[in-house]
Amino acid sequence: MEERAARLHTLSVNHASANRSDISGQELEQQKTYVIDTNVLIHDPNSLLNFEEHRVVIPMTVLEELDKLKSGKSHTAADCRAAIRQIDRVLGSATPEQVEEGIPIPRGPENVTQGTLTVLMSGQGKVSTPLPNDLNDNRIINDVVAMKALEPERRFILVTKDINMRLKARACGIESEDYHNDQLVSDIKQLTRGYFEVPGSFWDQVTEVETEQVGAETLHHLSHGLLVSEILGEEVYPNQYIVDEQGFVGRVMSADNGIVTLRHYKADSLLDQEAWGLKPMNIQQAMALQMLLDPDLHLVTLTGAAGSGKTILALAAAIEMTVEQKRFNKIIATRSTPPLAEEHGFLPGTEEEKMDPWLGAINDNIEALHLNDENPSGSIQYVKERANIQFKAMNYIRGRSFQKSLILIDESQNLTPHQMKAIITRAGEGSKVICLGNLAQIDTPYLSPTSSGLTYMTERFKRFAHGGSVQLNGVPRSLLAEYAETYL
């Protein structure tokens, strides 16, 4: 990030002392002061609303940085603008004196105020600073050190997603922490896999079940307590699967009023599915393909290691539903691009040609689906035209609405929760969204598997009756790829 503006002016020591005299020591101890770094506001433009009754401080240098990053069509620029608008809504027409004292933060639909927002000017007092002011991070840390010297009875906490900045802050005697408000799991192992594996026979563990035939479907109604507590040991959600070693596959259709309804399948029948000539190679791929082809599911998430089949399964199902079943008018393929490539203007050609370096995996898998054709190049061009496959830069999707479209988001592990919401809400009437990602391959700074938008979205949508997710296992791409994924 570019260097921030020079210091503006200092806060008055007398004013700080006056504020302290009006508040008891116990109240000061209870009320924390959170200093927010730029990357937190970019990660979640509404983050300043999420610190409850506490005091929120935004350094002036952070505002300067937001100002420098707000131009352009990239995700970062859009998030900077959103953060600036949120800050402006809170501060309103407040005077400098009122901003210095703290503006009450309105929250919720009724705008009940809780906590305060303050803008911290640079270079407070004449407190000696521990770090040179040649770096952006150092200036913020120095400002917090100065604040702490002026108000030693307060508890100051620097909130940043930059690990190195947190380390430097602690070395300077400042508490620091990551922004956790949108992290719904503390360990990635807590994330739903989309299925349960039951050893032996599932039915040997079931003591009571009511079965009914509805058309060609067989439905089993089981006690929620029996299934969750005694058999699985975990909560169940719609569109999760139960697989045993005897070939039974059950899909959770609902879990209401103490009853779980399972739809009965056989593993062999699922493995016999086909989409655009592609058949699943294992039961996880079979479950994923069934959800991809299900017209009642509007959001499907596939996660797994590189080479586990995420992209080729999604693409085969997308072409099948668009060309053969004619359920969609077009396929929108997009992905999160590296930060340096967010502005695509420097690349030559059309939008599709500009996106080609980043969506090469889509083209590779289209080719893989037609390797055995007499004229592979002709088949590939035919499919692209018939399926109306459009390559879109994610930066230009904001504000659009796609009707009767299949939206394929590749590398979605590199999106923040705020960016994920911005993309999924583009789906209009009759559209379906497929999110693909590998949480072990996050390339975006300040994101981790637990804070990724893919993790956030998967956890948020696990109760959604029209959505589902599957974690693919194994690396069917090749023996070499499987060995490399395991041992490198």
C-alpha positions, 0 to 999 in steps of 0.5 A: 500500500502507498505511503499515507499522508503526513501527520495532521494535528495532535489531540489535547492531553487536557481533553483526554484527561477531562474525558477520563475524569467523567468515566470511572476506572471500572467503566474504562476497563470494561470499554475496550478501544479497538483500533481498526487497520485498513485491511480489516475495512477492506475485508469487511466494509461493515466491520466497524459495526461489529464491536458491540459497546466498545470504542472504535478508532480509525486512524487518519492514516487508514482513511488516507489509505482508503482514499488512495485505493478507492479508484478503479473497478477492482474488488479492493476499490469497491470495498474501499468505497463501501467502507468510506460510505459506512464511515461517512454514514456514522460520522454524518455532519459531526464537528471535529470536536464531536468526532474527537469525543466519539460519535455513537454508532447506530446499529440494526434496523431501528438504529439503536446506538451502541459504542462510539467511532473516533478518527485518530489524528496522527502524531499525538503529543510528544510521546517518543515512538518505538518505530520509525515512521517510514512505513504505514504499519509503523505509523499506526502502531506509533499512534496507538502507542501515543494514545495508550500513553495519554490514556494508560487506564484504557485497554487498546487493541489493534485489529489487523489481518496482517500477521506481521503487523500484529507481531510488531504491535505486541513487541511495542506493548500493544495488544493485537488480534485478527478480525474474527467476526465473520469466521464461523468455524475456528478449525477448518475440520469443523466445516461440513463435508456434505456426507457421513460415512457409517461403518458396516451397515447403516440399517443395523444401527436403526431401531425404528424407521417409517418407510413410504413410497412416493412415486419412484422414490423411497423415503425413510423417516427416522427419529432426529435424536436417534440419527444424530445422537446415537448413529452420526454424532453430529447435526444433520442438514438438508442435502447431506448424504449418509453412506455405508459400506453395504452400498446404501446412500441416503440423502437428507431431504428435511430435518423438521419437528424431530423427524429426519427424512432420507431419500434412498439411493444405491451407490451403484445407481449414483455411480451410473450417472452421466453428464456430457459423457462424463461418469463419476469415478467415486461416490463423492463425485457421484453425490456431487454430480447428483446435486449439480444436476438437481433442478431444485438446488440453486447453490452447489459448493464443491471443495477438495484437493487439486485434481479431485474433479471439481471443475470437470464435474461442474463443467460437464453438468453445466454443459449437459443442463444448458445444451441438452436439457436447455435449463439455462440460456448461458454459462457464466464462468468467472474466478477470483484473479490475483490482486495484480491482475484485478485491472484487466485493461492492460491485457489485449483483446476482448473480455474473454481473451483478457480472462483466458489466462485466469480461466485456463482451467475451464478451457482445459476441462472442455478439451478433456471432455472432448479428447476422444472426438474425431475433431476435438477442436470443432467439438470444443468450438461447437460446445462453446457456442451452443452452451453460450459459455461466457468468460467474465471478469469478476470485477465487472459482475458487480451490479449485474443480474443474470437470469436463467444462467449457470454461474460457475465461480472457480477458485472461490477460496480467494474471495472474502465473505463480503465479495462472496455475497456480492457475487452470489446475489447476482443470480437472478430468476432461474439461475444456479450458482456453482462455487469451486475451491480448494482451501489449501490453495489460498493466494490472497493476502490476509485470508486463511481457510477459516476466514475465506468467503468459501468457508463462510458461505458454506457454513452460512448455507448449510441449512438452506434447503435449496443448496448443498456442498460436497468435499471431494476426496482422492485425486483421480487426475493421475497417479502422479498428481495423487502422489504429489498431493499426498507427499509434497 
